[in-house]
Amino acid sequence: KKPLASAQYAVVCNIGSATVSCAIIKSIVGEPTPHIIWIHEEALAQQQAHSEEIETKAIAALILTTFLELGSAGLPALRTYDSRAKLDTCEVAISAPWSYTLTDTVHSAAKTPFKVNRNLLEKFRQRGKEVLEKRISELDVAKQLELTPLHLLALETKVNGYQSELQAEVKARELEVTYMAGVAENRIADAIQETCDKVIPAVPLHMHTSIAEYYALIRNTKPKMVDFCIVEVGGGAIELAIVRDSVLTQATYVSQGIHSLTRQYQATTSGSFSDILRQISDDHEQYLLSQPKVETLREQYNTFVAELSRLFIQTGDSLAIPKTIFVHTNSGFDAFAETLVQQAAQQATKLSHQIQNMTTEYFNNNTLIETRILASAYVFHTRVHSAAQTIR
């Protein structure tokens, strides 16, 4: 096999519900974290509510603006850092409501043992692809918008009921493979592809969903954690994923986020959007108590919590959501998101949950760098480590 370079350079981008962030990173095998060489973020103007059509166009415009900034400022910064450096890949994570993550399982059993080899696994993969494509076509959004496939990943393989890495051909009476597919709205995926072709045409592009990225992050860093939820609290959407027995089983979202709540507060008070947003970040409860129409604002917040609570109930199975919930949100909104998710989960299950804040737990981030991009950087970094270990 071709030796893996000790250092790899990548562009990592994250398309959030209300932000677009991009960074150039250097990953060195053996180091605990990647090095950020350059970083940039753009945010939607959220002073007033817009239709999904307008916001989709606005995010596509931000993608163009961000990649143009990559070309005018990011690439020169890379050359200044290392004149011989070459970008190995461009990794783009896309959040809800622009992306959708689905999983399904392909199963086969027989009384007589059969061979499990590469050919059979490829047939399983094709069946998994067909099943997930059918499910994707049945999504409500698929009836209104065109969707672009991003990835099809095998999450787990079980031979005779036991997890297996299948390093060699084996005989079995039962085979089960769980796949995860990611898709994104055409307009978003096309905007990413077109701008990459303009700014970094020679660099391979890989797109995936943010939920797939957070799932990989937790599985890489906490392999003993088998049952948990992932909740991303964004500006324009909140996304939920359920993981059971180490396998992502369900992902869904609501088109409500921190900015949505802020606009509701703004309609009730005389404050500006940016000032209300800052106060929610500083101390949400204190902000409510400081307002003359505190009861109206609290009612709006309770409705917001109830909307998220319904998301926890509609998980696609009869089991209650797992006790452990990993929460990720925009920088500075950790406390607000943690309280919000705890209240919504408790309302749904009547139980207390263990909230683990990914925003602060995984990243020693003393700056205002958007932690979504740090997550993308870290996931790429762990893949580089895994590739190096495989080659060795």
C-alpha positions in Angstrom: 0.0 0.0 0.0 1.1 3.6 -0.6 2.5 5.1 2.5 0.4 7.8 4.2 1.9 11.2 4.4 2.7 12.2 8.0 0.8 15.5 7.5 -2.4 16.0 5.5 -4.1 19.3 4.6 -7.9 19.6 4.2 -10.6 22.2 3.7 -13.4 21.4 6.1 -16.8 23.2 5.8 -20.0 23.0 7.7 -23.3 24.2 6.3 -25.5 24.9 9.3 -29.2 25.9 9.4 -28.2 29.6 9.6 -24.4 29.7 9.1 -21.7 28.6 6.7 -18.2 28.0 8.2 -15.0 26.9 6.5 -11.4 26.2 7.6 -8.1 24.9 6.3 -6.6 22.4 8.7 -3.4 20.4 9.0 -3.6 16.9 10.5 -0.5 15.2 11.7 -0.5 11.5 12.6 0.3 11.1 16.3 -0.9 14.5 17.4 -4.1 14.7 19.6 -5.8 17.4 17.6 -5.6 19.0 14.2 -4.1 22.5 13.6 -6.4 25.2 12.3 -4.5 27.4 9.7 -7.4 29.6 8.6 -11.1 29.9 9.5 -14.0 31.9 8.3 -17.8 32.0 9.0 -20.8 33.7 7.4 -24.2 34.0 9.0 -27.7 34.6 7.6 -29.3 37.9 8.4 -32.1 36.8 10.8 -33.8 40.0 11.7 -37.1 38.8 10.2 -38.7 35.5 9.3 -38.3 34.3 5.7 -39.8 31.5 3.7 -37.8 28.3 3.3 -37.3 29.1 -0.4 -35.7 32.5 0.4 -33.5 31.0 3.1 -32.3 28.2 0.8 -31.2 30.8 -1.7 -29.6 32.8 1.0 -27.6 29.8 2.3 -26.5 29.0 -1.3 -25.3 32.6 -1.6 -23.4 32.3 1.7 -21.7 29.1 0.4 -20.5 31.1 -2.6 -19.3 34.0 -0.4 -17.5 31.6 1.9 -15.7 29.7 -0.8 -14.7 33.0 -2.5 -13.2 34.0 0.8 -11.4 30.7 0.9 -9.9 31.5 -2.5 -8.9 35.1 -1.7 -7.8 34.7 1.9 -7.6 31.0 2.9 -5.4 29.7 0.1 -2.9 32.6 0.6 -2.9 31.8 4.3 -2.0 28.2 3.5 0.8 29.3 1.2 2.2 31.6 3.9 2.0 28.8 6.4 3.7 26.3 4.1 4.5 27.1 0.5 4.8 23.4 -0.4 1.5 22.4 1.2 -1.2 20.8 -1.1 -4.8 20.2 -0.1 -5.7 16.5 0.0 -9.5 16.8 0.3 -12.5 19.1 0.9 -14.9 17.7 3.5 -18.3 19.3 3.7 -20.9 18.5 6.5 -24.5 19.6 5.8 -27.0 20.1 8.6 -30.8 20.0 8.7 -33.0 21.4 7.1 -30.8 21.1 4.1 -29.9 17.4 4.6 -31.6 14.2 5.7 -30.1 11.0 7.3 -31.8 7.6 7.1 -30.8 4.1 8.2 -32.1 0.6 7.3 -31.0 -3.0 7.7 -30.6 -5.8 5.2 -31.0 -9.3 6.6 -30.6 -12.8 5.3 -31.0 -16.2 7.0 -30.8 -19.8 5.9 -30.8 -23.3 7.5 -27.7 -24.3 5.5 -24.5 -22.2 6.1 -23.6 -19.9 3.2 -20.4 -18.0 2.3 -20.1 -14.4 3.5 -17.5 -12.8 1.2 -16.9 -9.6 -0.7 -19.3 -10.6 -3.5 -22.2 -11.2 -1.1 -21.5 -8.0 0.8 -21.6 -6.0 -2.4 -25.0 -7.6 -3.1 -26.1 -6.6 0.4 -24.9 -3.0 -0.2 -26.9 -2.8 -3.5 -30.0 -4.1 -1.6 -29.4 -1.5 1.1 -29.0 1.2 -1.4 -32.3 0.2 -3.1 -34.2 0.1 0.2 -32.9 3.5 1.3 -33.5 5.1 -2.1 -37.2 3.9 -1.9 -37.5 5.4 1.6 -35.9 8.6 0.5 -38.4 8.8 -2.4 -41.2 8.5 0.1 -40.1 11.5 2.2 -42.5 14.4 2.0 -39.6 16.7 1.0 -38.7 14.4 -1.9 -42.1 15.2 -3.4 -41.3 18.9 -3.5 -37.6 19.1 -4.0 -34.8 17.2 -5.8 -32.3 15.5 -3.6 -28.6 14.6 -4.1 -27.2 11.4 -2.6 -24.2 12.2 -0.3 -23.1 8.8 1.2 -24.0 5.2 1.9 -22.2 3.8 4.9 -22.2 0.4 6.5 -22.7 1.1 10.2 -22.7 -2.5 11.5 -22.3 -6.0 10.2 -23.6 -9.0 12.3 -22.8 -12.6 11.5 -25.0 -15.2 13.3 -26.2 -12.4 15.6 -22.7 -11.1 16.6 -20.9 -8.0 15.4 -18.1 -8.8 13.0 -15.4 -6.9 11.1 -15.3 -9.6 8.4 -11.6 -9.6 7.7 -11.8 -12.9 5.8 -14.5 -15.1 4.2 -16.6 -16.9 6.7 -19.6 -19.3 6.7 -22.8 -18.3 8.4 -26.5 -19.0 8.7 -27.4 -15.4 9.3 -26.1 -12.1 8.0 -27.3 -8.6 8.9 -25.9 -5.3 7.7 -27.2 -1.8 8.7 -26.6 1.1 6.3 -26.8 4.8 6.7 -27.6 7.1 3.8 -27.4 10.8 3.6 -29.0 13.1 1.1 -29.1 16.9 0.6 -31.2 19.4 -1.3 -30.0 19.7 -4.9 -29.7 23.5 -4.7 -27.3 23.2 -1.7 -25.3 20.3 -3.0 -25.0 22.0 -6.4 -23.9 25.3 -4.9 -21.1 23.4 -2.9 -20.0 21.5 -6.0 -20.0 24.5 -8.3 -18.0 26.8 -5.9 -15.5 24.0 -5.2 -15.0 23.5 -8.9 -14.3 27.3 -9.2 -12.0 27.8 -6.2 -10.3 24.4 -5.6 -11.0 22.4 -8.8 -8.2 19.9 -8.3 -9.2 19.0 -4.7 -11.5 15.9 -4.2 -14.9 16.9 -2.7 -16.7 14.7 -0.1 -20.1 15.7 1.3 -22.0 14.1 4.2 -24.6 15.0 6.8 -23.7 16.7 10.0 -25.5 13.9 12.0 -23.2 11.4 10.3 -20.2 13.5 11.4 -21.4 13.8 15.1 -22.1 10.1 15.2 -18.6 9.4 14.0 -17.1 11.8 16.5 -18.9 10.2 19.5 -18.2 6.6 18.3 -14.5 7.4 17.8 -14.0 9.1 21.2 -16.5 7.1 23.4 -16.6 3.6 21.9 -18.1 2.1 25.1 -21.2 4.4 24.8 -23.8 2.3 23.0 -27.2 4.0 23.6 -27.5 7.8 23.3 -29.1 10.7 21.5 -27.5 13.4 19.5 -29.2 16.8 19.4 -28.0 19.7 17.4 -29.6 23.0 18.4 -29.0 25.4 15.5 -30.2 28.8 14.5 -32.9 27.6 12.1 -33.4 24.0 13.0 -33.0 21.4 15.8 -32.0 17.9 14.7 -32.3 14.7 16.7 -30.6 11.3 16.2 -31.1 8.1 18.2 -28.3 5.6 18.6 -29.1 2.1 20.0 -26.6 -0.7 20.4 -24.0 1.6 18.8 -26.1 2.0 15.6 -27.8 5.1 14.5 -31.4 4.1 14.1 -33.4 7.4 13.5 -32.7 11.0 12.6 -35.3 13.8 12.4 -35.6 17.5 12.9 -37.9 20.5 13.4 -37.5 23.7 11.4 -37.3 25.8 14.6 -34.1 27.0 16.3 -32.6 29.7 18.4 -33.2 32.4 15.8 -36.8 31.3 15.4 -37.4 31.8 19.2 -35.5 35.1 19.1 -37.8 36.4 16.4 -40.8 35.5 18.5 -39.4 37.4 21.4 -38.6 40.4 19.2 -42.2 40.6 18.0 -43.3 40.8 21.7 -40.6 43.2 23.0 -38.9 46.4 21.7 -35.4 44.8 21.7 -33.3 44.3 18.6 -32.7 40.8 17.2 -28.9 41.0 18.0 -29.5 42.3 21.5 -32.1 39.6 22.4 -29.8 36.9 20.9 -26.9 38.2 23.1 -29.1 38.1 26.2 -30.3 34.6 25.5 -26.7 33.6 25.2 -25.7 35.4 28.4 -28.6 34.3 30.7 -31.9 33.3 29.2 -33.8 33.1 32.5 -32.6 36.5 33.5 -33.6 37.9 30.2 -37.2 36.7 30.6 -37.4 38.1 34.1 -36.2 41.5 33.0 -39.0 41.9 30.4 -42.4 43.6 31.2 -44.2 40.9 29.2 -42.4 38.0 30.9 -45.5 35.7 31.0 -46.0 36.1 27.2 -42.3 35.4 26.6 -42.4 32.4 28.9 -45.4 31.0 27.1 -43.5 31.3 23.8 -40.6 29.5 25.3 -42.8 26.7 26.7 -44.3 26.2 23.2 -40.8 26.0 21.8 -39.9 23.3 24.4 -43.1 21.4 23.6 -42.2 21.4 19.9 -38.8 19.8 20.7 -40.5 17.4 23.2 -42.7 16.1 20.4 -39.5 15.4 18.4 -38.3 13.2 21.3 -41.6 11.2 21.3 -41.7 10.7 17.5 -38.6 8.5 17.3 -39.8 5.7 15.1 -39.9 3.0 17.8 -41.8 2.3 21.0 -38.8 2.7 23.3 -38.1 5.9 25.3 -35.2 7.9 24.2 -31.8 6.9 25.7 -30.8 8.5 29.0 -27.6 10.1 27.7 -28.0 13.0 25.3 -25.1 14.7 23.5 -26.0 18.3 22.7 -24.2 20.5 20.3 -25.1 24.2 19.6 -23.6 27.5 18.4 -20.7 28.9 20.4 -22.0 30.8 23.5 -25.4 29.1 23.7 -24.2 26.0 25.6 -26.2 26.7 28.8 -29.4 27.7 27.0 -29.3 24.6 24.8 -28.5 22.3 27.7 -31.5 23.6 29.7 -33.8 23.5 26.6 -32.9 19.9 25.8 -33.2 18.7 29.4 -36.6 20.3 29.8 -37.9 18.9 26.5 -36.6 15.4 27.1 -38.0 15.3 30.7 -41.4 16.5 29.3 -41.3 13.6 26.8 -40.2 10.8 29.1 -41.0 12.1 32.6 -37.4 11.1 33.5 -34.2 13.1 34.1 -31.5 12.7 31.4 -27.8 13.0 31.4 -26.8 15.9 29.2 -23.3 15.9 27.8 -22.4 19.2 26.0 -20.4 18.4 23.0 -19.7 22.1 22.5 -17.5 22.3 25.6 -16.6 18.7 26.3 -14.9 17.9 23.0 -13.2 21.2 22.3 -10.9 23.4 24.4 -12.3 26.4 22.6 -11.5 29.7 24.4 -12.2 31.7 21.3 -15.5 32.3 19.4 -14.5 29.8 16.7 -17.7 28.0 15.7 -17.4 24.5 17.2 -19.2 22.9 14.2 -16.1 23.5 12.2 -13.9 22.1 15.0 -16.1 18.9 15.0 -15.5 18.6 11.2 -11.7 19.1 11.7 -11.6 16.5 14.5 -13.5 13.9 12.5 -11.1 14.3 9.6 -8.2 14.1 12.0 -9.4 10.8 13.5 -9.9 9.3 10.0 -6.3 10.2 9.2 -5.2 8.4 12.3 -7.3 5.3 11.4 -5.9 5.2 7.9 -2.3 5.3 9.3 -3.0 2.5 11.7 -4.6 0.4 8.9 -1.5 0.9 6.7 0.8 -0.1 9.5 
